[in-house]
Amino acid sequence: MTGHRQWDSSDLEAGGLESIFDSPKPLTIGLEEEVMLLDPETLDLAPLAPRVLAKLDDDPRFKGELPAAQLEILTEPAAGVAEAVAALAAARSDLAAVTGGLALPATAGVHPFAPAEGALNDSDRYARIRSEYGPIARRQLVASLQIHVAVGDAAETLHVYNGLRDHLPELAALAANARYYEGRDTGLASVRPKIAETLPRQGVPPPIASWEEFAAELGWGRTAGAVAEPRLWWWELRPNPAFGTLEVRVPDSQTTVADAAGIASLAHVLVAWLRERDAPARPTPTWRIEQNRWSACRHGVEGMMADLATGESEPTRARLHRLLDELEPLAERLDPNGLLDQARRLVDRNGAIRQREVGTDLGVEGLTRWLADRFLDTELLPDRLFRADDRG
């Protein structure tokens, strides 16, 4: 999602927030994908983002991130998932062309063997983070896929937000793609959330009852010096006032475009589905969602999750397949390209599982090369996805 809002104090009052979230066209979607830059010879992280961005000549689809060995791909708001995924694939291709000989782009939740601390971007945008968090900031060498979906109505946005909190663990389990870290198998499907938790405002977000409540929380954060602007409200799901969207921040960066398509499709259709459902009597207690979040982090799709009302446990795969079955009719109306099938594929064999297989066979350096080799892989996606007239 491109663009940068200049904040006026009235924007962050309840009325201003409602106006922002009433504005977008419903169910438009944008993607932000954090990409690692690797040294072509050593495959270690290469802190070359400023040089790569200079070669991109101010292309608005790319921007720097906190780590100096990372940049972000941003897509414009799209009418549907197919258009957003096609834009992501095109941006990956253009980035790979520019980095040839200088760096190798690759996507996963973390680098498999790089040291825990790394160089940071020295731009003014990140000065406060570098100063406040010091060595903790230098450990934030993590990469996520952030999915923006517009609800298009302020009241409905909060209704969907509160319902979507419950499903963050399923999204996290499906998108788990960060098994190896500092040269070893961590035993986690994704170590990225545990690294992120060393910063504040991470994990399952609080429920939000009204725009007055959200405005008050942002106001408290500004006064406390913790949330000088809304982009520092870092939870794994947030209403994003810069775009008037719900921003799903729980997924790891996905190794292939097809994997990213599956995660984006699930997030998109979940928002559409929740728009059509009645609001829950009360938000689910955060600790119950966090219990399932731990299972997602530890086991990915191979674990167990508990029913948020009864506590009864079932295999995560069964839970995901049942959810996908319920979403399928709506997905067929939203996306004639069938991209939710990519999500169903990941239920059986997602990024964490493939990392374990490749890491066992080839070691961590072989795994890292494998990640880079698949940056442009679109093999599992239909050819029509890349023809503008056929995206639906």
N, C-alpha and C positions, 0 to 999 in steps of 0.2 A: 504494500500500500504506500503510494508515494504522496508527497506533500507534507508541509509542516505548519501547524496552526500557530499563529501568534495569539497568546492568551490575553484576554481582557478579563478583569475581575468578575464581570457579570456572566461570562461564559461558565464559570464554575459555581454559580448559584443555581438553585433548583430549577428556576425558570429557564435559564440559559442552557442547562443540561438537557432539559426536556426538548427544547427547540432543536438542539444538535441531534438527538436520537430520534426525533420525528422525521428528520430530513431525508435520509438515504432511501433509495428504492429497496423494497423488501427483498431479502435473500440474495442480494448481490454479494460477491465473495472476492476477497483478495488474499494473497499469500505473501508471507515474509519467511525466507529460508536462509538460515545462517550456514555459511560455507567455510570450511577450513582450507587454508592454503598450505601445500606441502612442498618441501624441497625436492626437486626431481631426482636427486641422487640419494640422499639419506632417508627421505620420506618423513623426516621430522617436520614439525610445524615451522613454517617459514614466515617471519614477521614482515611481510612484503605488501600488506594491504594498501599503504599509501602509493607505492609504485604501480600496483595494479589499477587502482582507481584513477591515477593520472593517465594511464594508457586507455582507460575507458572514456576519457574526455567528457566528464560530467554527465554521463548517461544517467538519467534519474532512476533507472531500474536497479542501481547498485549504490550502496553506501557503506561506510566504515562501521565497525562495531568496536566494543571495548577491547577485545584481544587484537593485537597488531597482526596476527596471522589468520584473521577472519574478516570476511565481509558478508554483506547481506544482499540477497536478491529480493526485490519488491515488485509485485505485479499490480497493475491498475485494477480498480473494481471491475469485476466481470459479471455478466448476467447469470452464469452458471459455472459449475466445476470444470466442465470440459474446456471452456475458454480460459479459465485461470490456469489449468494444468498445461495447456498448449503454450501459454505465455511463459510459464516457468521453464518448460523444456527449451523454448527459444532463448531465454536468458542464460540458461546453463550452457547452451551451445556457443553463444556469443562470448561468455566469460572464458570458456575453455580456449577459444580462438585467440583471445587477447593474452592469456597467461602462458601460451605455448613457449617452452624454453625457459621461462622464468619461474613458474610454480605449477603444481598440479592441484586442481580443485578436487575436493572430496567431501562427502557428507555423511555424518554419523553424529550421535549425541556427544561423543568425546573422541579424541585421538587415542588410538590403542596403546601407544608406548611413550608419548611425549612426557617430559617432566611435569609435575603437578603445577608448577608456577611458570608463567611465561611473560613475554613482553606485552605491554598494553599500548593502545592508541594514545598518542600524546595530544590529541585535539582538545580544545577548550570544553567541548561538550561533555567529556568524561573527567574533567579536572576534579570535580567534587567527589566522584566515586573513588578515584585514585587516592585522594587525600584522606577521605573518611575511612576507607576499608583496607588500604595498604596491602599487605600480603594476601588477605582474603580476596581482594579484587584481582590480584595476579593469578589466583587459582580458578577464576571463572572462565576457563578455557572450554566452555560448553556450547553446544549448538542445538537450536530447536527449530521446529517448523511451527510458525505462528499463523493461525487461520482466522481471518476477519470475516464475520458474517453479519450483514445488516438485518435487523428485525423490521425496521422501518416505522416503528411506533414506540414512543418512549415507555408507556405503561407496559406494553407487551415485552419490551426489551428486558425489564426487570423480572417479569414473570418467567421468561425463558432463561435468563441468567440464573435464577434461583433453582430452576429445574435442572439445568445443565450441570450444576455443581455435582449432582448425584452421579453423573456419567463420566466424570473426569477419570476415575480409575480405569474404566473400560478403554477409554481412548489412550491412556498412558500404557496399559498392558499391550494393546495392539501395536502401538508405535515404539515400544521399547527397542532401542538400537544403540546401546552403549554398554556392552558387556566387558570389554577389555579396557584397562586403564593403568598407566604407568608400567606397561609391559606384562601385565598378568590378567588372568581371568578373575574378575572380582567376585564371582559367584552370584552377582546380581544381573537381572535382565537389563537394567539401566542404572548405572551409577550416577548419571547426571543429576537427578533430583537431590541426591545426598550432597553433592558438591554445591548446588544452588542454595541449599538450606543454610549454608554458612553466612548468607546474606539475610537481612530481614524481609518480611512480606513475601514469603515463599509458600508454596504448597496450596492446599485447599483454601479458597478465599472465603471471607465471611459472607453470610447472607446479607442482602440489601433490601430493606423493606420499602424504601421510597427514595425519590431523588433528593428530598430534603436531607435524609440520612446520609446519602452518598456525598452530597455537598458539604455536610458537616464534617464527615471523615476527612475529605480532601482539605478542608479548611484547618482542621486540627493538625494534619500532617504538615501543611505549610507553616503554621505557627511554630510547631515543634522543630522545624528545619529538616524533617525526614522526607517529606514529599513536596519538594519545591515546585514540582509540576507533575501532571497526571502520569507521565511516562514512567515515573518512579514508583507507581503503584504496581508492584511486580508479580502479583499472584498468578497462579496457573490458569486463571480465567479472570477477565476484567472487562467492564464497560470502557471502551476507549473513546474519550471525548474528542480526540484528534480526527476521528473518522465517523463517529456515530455508530460504531459497530460493537458487537461482542467479539473479543479477541481470545481465542483458545490458544493457550501457551504451553499446554501440558505435553505435546508430542516432542520426542527427539527428532532431529533432522533425519530424513529418510535417505537411504543410499541411492535408490533409483527413483526416477520420475513416476513409475508405476506405483511404487510404495507410497510416495507422497500423494498420488491421486486417490489411493484407497483411504488414507487418513483424512484428507480434505473432504472426500465424499461423505464419509461417516459424520464428520462434524457438521457439514452443511445440511444433511438430511435430518440430523438430530435437532438442529435449530428449527427447521420447518415443522417437524413432528411436534415439538414442544409448544410451538405457537398454537397448535390445534387442540391441545390438551388443557384440562382445567388446572388451575394453580393448586399446588398442594395446600393442605390445611395449615401446615407450618413447615418451615425449612427443615431439612434433615440435620440433626446434630453433626457438627463438623467432625467430631472424633470418629463417628461411624464411617464417614466417607474416607477419613484418613486411614482407617483400618484396611479398607480395600485398596487404598493408594499404596500402602506398604506391600501388599501382595503383588500389585502391578510392578513395583520397583524390584522386588526380590525374584519373582517368578515369571513376570510377563504373562503370556497367554497360557502358561503351563501350570498355574496355581489354582487357588480356590478363592472365591469371593463370597461375601455374606449378603443376604437380602437385607436392605437397609431398614426395613420395617420389622422383620421377624428375627433376624440374626441367623437364619438357616443358611448353611454353606452349600455351594455347588461348584463344579469345575468352571473356571473362567471361560474356557472354550464353549461350554454349554450356554453360559450366560450370554456370551457374545453372539453365538449363532441364533439364539432366541431373539435377541435384540434386532439383529439383522433381518430375521424373518418378519418381524413386526414392521420394520422400516421399509421393506422391499416394495410394497405397492406405491408408497409415496415417492420412493427413489425412482421408480420407473416413470413417474409423471415429471419429475424434476430433471432427470438425466437420461435421455434415450441412448446414451453411449454406454450405459451399464457400468459406470466406474465403481459402484458399490461392490461389484464382484471382486475388485482388487482388495477391498477390505476383508471380504470373506476368505480370500486366499491367504491373507496375513494371519488370520485366526489359526491356521494350521502351521504356518512356517513364516514367522516374521523376522525382522532384522536381527534380534537378539539370538534367535535360533541359528540363523545362517552365520552370524559371527562366530558362534561356538563351533560350528562345523568347520568353517574355513580356518579359524584360529588353531583348532586341533590338528588339522592337516598341514597347514603352511606356516604356523607360528605367527607372532604378532606383526613382523615386518611383511610377511606374505599377506596377512589380512589387510594391512594398510594399503598395500599395492592393489589388492582386490577392490577395496573401497574406491580408490581413484579410478580404476579401470571401468567402474560402473557408473561414473558420474553422468555420462551421456546415454546410458542404457534406457531405451524406450521400447524394448522388445515386446513386452507384454501388453502394450497399449494398442488399440486399433488404429490403423493408418488414417482413418477418416478423422480422428481427433485433431490431426494437424492440417486438415483442410477446412478453412473458415466456414464454408457453406454447409458443412456436415456436422458441426458441433452441437446443434440442437439448442 
